[in-house]
Amino acid sequence: MNPLGVAFNADQTRAAFTLHHPKGNIVTAAMVEALRAALESVAQNLHLKLITIEGAGPDFSYGASIPEHTPGRIGEVLPAMHALIIDLLEAPAATACIVRGRCLGGGFELALACDFIFAADDAQLGLPEIALGVFPPAAAALLPRRVGTSRATSAILTGATRTAAEWLDAGLIELVASADTLDGAVDGWFARGLAPKSAAAIRYAAAAARHSLLAEVRTTLPALEALYLEDLMNTS
């Protein structure tokens, strides 16, 4: 099965990426590669205003592939994931994750790298890596900028999942709707907020809005990656 579906609306102003994995849309190396290729493929679409990422089925994503996070593979898998995070921060249009059900670990990191998160009212978002004896480097770089240091530290150290309503209150989520009305709510948000603007204006405004975050992540993420690969992975 192709790990990623890509579709466009009629006027090419929206691109929809859909994660496909039989069990919880696990973020595998193949999925990371497919997402990076998809972002590259839309880069020259001068009509594009919004890129959305959502999961097939009831959950957005259970997170990264645990079998791929072995000592023999992690040195390849983690840098590829972090390259995808940078790609999202350099995307040629506004970006958004549409979250239903569980959005955990590496799936949550994908959402954090997007400009907007739209969530169903039953969504649960969190970073359970601590329960496996590790930490989420991309989330450690991104989440403090989105919700502040205290909330980010709590999420990373406790591994607790929080509801869409809680993350909405924290300022992380753009809108919450019931699962059956979420698509319509996103369509309405796009029609009001982005559709009337020019694609060029959105492209450059998104780059400007992300500029300081991107500069910080370019410095912080390699340091966190080294902390994970060179220090954490060498502890007994």
N, C-alpha and C positions, 0 to 999 in steps of 0.2 A: 504493500500500500504506500502511495505517495504520502510522506509525512506532512505535506502542506498543500492546501488548496488555495488558488489565487483567482479572484473574480473582480470584475470592474462593473460600475454602473454604466448606463447608456452613454453619458457624456464624458466618461473617463475622468471624472473629478474625484471619484472615490475608488480606492483599491481595498479589497477585503481579503485578508490572509486568514485561513482557517487551519488550526492545528489538528492533525489526525493521528491518533495512536489508539490502539484497541483498548488500552487500560489507562484512562485518566490523562491522555495527551501528555505523556512523559516527554520531557525535553531531552531528546537524544542528540548525539552528535550529528546524525543525519538530519534531524529537524533544524538544528542550528545552522547547518550548511544550507539547507533549503531556504530558511529565512534570510540569510545573508544574500543568497542568489536572487531571491525575490526583490529585496530592497535595491539591489544593483539593477535589476531589470526595469524597475519603474523610475529610475533616476532621471531618465530623459523625457518622461511624460510631462510636458509643460502645462497640461490641463489639470494635473493632480492637485487636490486640495487636502485630502484626508486619507490616511492609511489606517485601517483598523485591523486588529488581531483578536481573534476569538477562538474558542475551543469547540470542536465537534462534540456533541453529546451533553450530558448534564453538568460537566465540570470543565473549567477553563484549563487547569493543569495541576497534576499532583506534584510537579517539580521535576528536578533533574533525574536522570537515570542513575540509580544507585549502582548497578553492575558496571557502569562506565566510570564510576568514581573510585577506581582501584589504583594502587600505587603505580601499576604499569601503564595506566591510561590517563590519569588525572593531569599529567604534565602536558598532554595534548588537548584534552577536553576543556579544561578550565580556561586557557588562553583563547580558545575558539569562542566560548561563551562570552568572554569579555570583549572580544572583537565585535561580536554581535551587538553588545550593549553600546559600544561606540558608534556602530553603524546606525542604530536607532536614534542616537543623539545627533547624528548628522543627516537624518532622513530629509528628503527633498520636499516634504509636506508636513502638515500637522499629523501627529500619530496618536492613536488611542487604543486601549485594550477594552474589550467588552467582556465583562466577567460574570459568569454564572457559576454557581456551586463553589467548589474548592479551587483556590488559587494559592498555591503553596510553593515555597522554596524558589527554585529557578524560574517557575512560572510567575511568581510574584516579582522576581527581579526583572523579567520582561516587561511587566506592567509598569514598574517603577521607572523604566527607561523611556516610557511613552509620555507625551505631553498631557494626556488625559486618561482617566480611568472611569468608565461607565459600568455600573454594577447592578445586578439583580438584588432584590432585597434579601434573598436567601444566601448571598455570597459569603464565603468565609475566606479571609486572606491572612496569611501568616508565614513565618519563617521557622520551620521545625528543625533546621539543621543541627541545633545545639543538642537535640536528643540523639543524634548520630555521632556526637563528639566532634563536630566541625562547626564552621560559621559561614555565612553567605557573603563573600567579598563584595559583589556588586551591590547588594542591599546595604552593606556597611558604608559604601561610598555614596549611595543615592538617597536612602531613606532619611538621614538626618537633614538633608536639604529640603525634603518634602514636608516633614512633620515635626522637625526639631530634634535635638539630641536626646532629650529625656524619653520621648515616645519611641524613638528609633532604638535606643539602648534597651528599653523594656522588651520590645518585639524581638530583638536579636538574642538577648540573654535568656529570656523565659521560653521562647519558642511558641508562645501562645498565639492561637488564631483569634482574629477579631472579626466582628460582623461588618457588613458594608456600612451600616448606620454609624458604627464607632469610627470607622475610617473616614466617613463623610464628615463627622464632627471634628476630626483631626485635620481636615482640609486636604486630604489626599485624593478623595473621590469627587469627580465633577457632578455626577448625578446618580441617584438610586431610583429604580422603578421595579415594579413586579416583574417576575421572569417573563410573563406573557406579553407585557407591554414595553419591555426594554428596547427592542428593535425600533419600535415606533418612536419612543422617546429619543433615541439616538438620531433617528431621521429628522425629527423636529428640531433637535439641537443643531444639527448640521444645516438645516434649511434656514434657521434664524441666524446662526453665528458665523458660518464659513461660506456657505453657498453664494451670498451676495458679494463676497470679496474676490479680488483677482487672485489667480493662482500664484502669480509672481510675487504679489504682496505677501501672501501667506508663506511662501517659501522663505523669503528674506526675513520676515518678522519672526518665523519659527527659529531661524538661525540666530537672530539677535537675542531672542528670549532664552535660548539655550546656551548662549556664548560663555557666560561665566561658569555655569555648571559643567559644560564640556571641558573647559580649561582645567577645572578642579579635578574632574574624574580622570582626565588624562594623566594627572600626577598621582592621584590617590589610588586608583585601581591597580597599577603595576606594583605599588608598595604592598597593598593588601593581597595581591596574587602571590607575591614573594613570601609574605607572612604565612600564607596557606601552604604553598608548595615546599618552601625551604625550612620552615620552622614546624608548623603543625604536623605535616606529613612525616616528620622525622622524630616525633615524640613517641615514646613507647607506652 
